[in-house]
């Protein structure tokens, strides 16, 4: 009977250790993608700003090209 209790105690301790490790890994991985998301947001912002600049320059050039005789 003592052997069964010892085996159950060891199994419980190992399972607790595995759960603690899984929780730590999940907590660490939760913020892992935030850098990627931040990079995507900045890339989209830069692309939008560049698109606005290109549109403004294109509109200016087209308006001035009408003045050419």
FILUM-339332 format. One line per 2 residues: number of its first residue (from 1); for each residue z, y, x of C-alpha. Coordinates in nm, 2 decimals, padded with zeros to 4 digits, always signed. Example, Ala and Ser with C-alpha at 12.3 -4.5 7.8 and 13.67 -1.06 7.14 Angstrom:
FILUM-339332
1> +00.78 -00.45 +01.23  +00.71 -00.11 +01.37
***
This chain:
FILUM-339332
1> +00.00 +00.00 +00.00  +00.08 +00.24 +00.29
3> -00.27 +00.17 +00.43  -00.43 +00.27 +00.10
5> -00.22 +00.59 +00.08  -00.31 +00.67 +00.45
7> -00.68 +00.61 +00.38  -00.68 +00.83 +00.07
9> -00.50 +01.10 +00.26  -00.75 +01.09 +00.54
11> -01.04 +01.09 +00.29  -00.89 +01.39 +00.11
13> -00.84 +01.58 +00.44  -01.20 +01.51 +00.55
15> -01.34 +01.61 +00.21  -01.13 +01.93 +00.23
17> -01.27 +02.00 +00.58  -01.62 +01.94 +00.46
19> -01.57 +02.18 +00.16  -01.43 +02.45 +00.38
21> -01.72 +02.41 +00.62  -01.97 +02.43 +00.33
23> -01.80 +02.74 +00.19  -01.80 +02.91 +00.53
25> -02.17 +02.83 +00.57  -02.26 +02.95 +00.23
27> -02.07 +03.27 +00.28  -02.24 +03.33 +00.61
29> -02.59 +03.25 +00.47  -02.54 +03.47 +00.17
31> -02.59 +03.79 +00.38  -02.85 +03.63 +00.60
33> -03.15 +03.74 +00.39  -03.02 +04.10 +00.34
35> -03.19 +04.21 +00.67  -03.52 +04.06 +00.55
37> -03.49 +04.23 +00.22  -03.41 +04.56 +00.39
39> -03.71 +04.52 +00.62  -03.94 +04.46 +00.32
41> -03.81 +04.76 +00.13  -03.87 +04.98 +00.44
43> -04.22 +04.84 +00.49  -04.31 +04.91 +00.13
45> -04.17 +05.26 +00.16  -04.38 +05.33 +00.47
47> -04.69 +05.19 +00.30  -04.64 +05.41 +00.00
49> -04.59 +05.72 +00.21  -04.90 +05.64 +00.41
51> -05.09 +05.59 +00.09  -04.98 +05.93 -00.04
53> -05.08 +06.09 +00.29  -05.42 +05.93 +00.28
55> -05.47 +06.03 -00.08  -05.38 +06.39 +00.00
57> -05.61 +06.41 +00.30  -05.89 +06.25 +00.10
59> -05.85 +06.50 -00.18  -05.85 +06.79 +00.06
61> -06.16 +06.67 +00.24  -06.34 +06.61 -00.09
63> -06.25 +06.95 -00.22  -06.37 +07.12 +00.10
65> -06.69 +06.91 +00.12  -06.80 +07.08 -00.21
67> -06.80 +07.41 -00.02  -07.06 +07.29 +00.23
69> -07.40 +07.45 +00.16
***
